[in-house]
């Protein structure tokens, strides 16, 4: 009996010790689907109706967790995969910096299950360090100040950066990233993606000023492909929050003198704002223009209108309208899986087109 009590007590102490150090693991995700209608595609000059996915936010699911190591130090991880809710497919390749299909870097764009995130890291009073595939510091830190649309960054920010080639830099494989803690009103982040002879390599960073209603974000990144050619881009954006009204503005420049495939020598500027009409309803509009620096130096424009209604803390109804007046550099009116290839391609260069989507976004 005493032996039994001893064993039970020992197991209890062991279980308590394990529970104290046990990781908290969370399954999370987001689903964004909307019936949509487009005025035209590159293949036809009549309306196309479809079930559009990822109009505002990218659908995804993932697993993340942390473990308290004591002394203010914690280990953490994140695995995140895209999902197309129209079919249940995991879509997209693992693009990485200046390495893309057109540049002949197949290894950088091979379909990857955890292509959105796959990293492990440590965090503490010093900030946090992550190792693996992750958002680049230069791009993701711009989202809050550059984009005004509450339904997500895909239509607007995503579409215009796609036209310039900066969409190659949303994530990078083989990446080491450091994010600082808040240092008064300032924080910063830097990363380096190691090409390892198979993908484009790059280095970049961001510094932000966050003080009351004012936010300013500056990013710089340099990408180099396998041939040693490089492209550099710089982005500056800011926002001012009046309470019910929030204004946004931003600009960038892509310097691609080497002609790196997948990037366009170009510049962008944008202005927009969101208005809290009720506690549940937010209305927003944003104007974007992208100008090529080469050839005829034409400018393509995109106007986005967005209404976002919160049914709860996790479920939202939204409407998104996009009007694109594209020149040589084409911009799609709305983001959507399957919208950039084949007969459903809605990037109509040297033409005008529009798209309207009314959908639901659920976060879990």
RATA-V35025 format. One record per backbone hydrogen bond with DSSP energy under -1.0 kcal/mol. CO is the residue of the C=O (numbers start at 1). NH is the residue of the N-H. If there is no record, write none. Layout:
co: [CO,CO]
nh: [NH,NH]
This chain:
co: [1,2,3,4,5,6,7,8,9,10,11,12,13,14,15,16,17,24,26,28,29,30,31,32,33,34,35,36,37,38,44,48,50,52,53,56,59,60,61,62,63,64,65,66,67,70,73,74,75,76,77,78,79,80,80,81,84,84,89,93,96,99,100,100,101,105,106,110,112,117,118,119,120,121,122,123,124,127,128,129,130,131,133,134,136,137,139,140,142,143,149,153,154,156,157,158,159,160,161,161,161,164,165,166,167,168,170,172,174,175,176,177,178,179,183,185,186,187,188,189,190,191,192,193,195,195,201,202,203,204,205,206,207,208,209,211,213,214,215,216,217,218,219,220,221,222,223,224,225,229,231,232,233,234,235,236,237,238,239,240,244,245,246,247,248,249,250,251,252,253,254,255,256,260,265,266,267,268,269,270,271,272,273,274,275,275,280,281,282,283,284,285,286,287,288,289,290,291,294,298,300,301,302,303,304,305,306,307,308,309,314,315,315,316,317,318,319,320,321,322,323,324,325,327,336,339,342,345,346,351,353,354,355,356,357,359,360,361,362]
nh: [5,6,7,8,9,10,11,12,13,14,15,16,17,18,19,20,21,66,64,62,364,60,362,54,360,52,358,50,356,48,41,38,36,34,337,154,83,30,81,28,79,26,77,24,75,73,69,123,67,121,65,119,63,116,117,61,87,88,84,95,99,96,103,105,104,108,109,94,115,80,133,78,131,76,129,74,127,124,179,122,177,120,118,172,140,141,142,143,146,147,152,158,159,160,161,162,163,164,165,166,167,264,168,169,170,97,136,134,194,132,192,130,190,128,186,210,183,208,180,206,178,204,176,202,198,199,224,193,222,191,220,189,218,187,216,214,241,211,239,209,237,207,235,205,233,203,231,201,228,225,223,255,221,253,219,251,217,249,215,247,276,242,274,240,272,238,270,236,268,234,266,232,259,263,293,254,291,252,289,250,287,248,285,246,277,283,310,278,308,275,306,273,304,271,302,269,300,267,297,292,290,325,288,323,286,321,284,319,282,317,363,311,312,361,309,359,307,357,305,355,303,353,301,350,339,346,345,42,348,326,324,39,322,37,320,318,33,316,31]
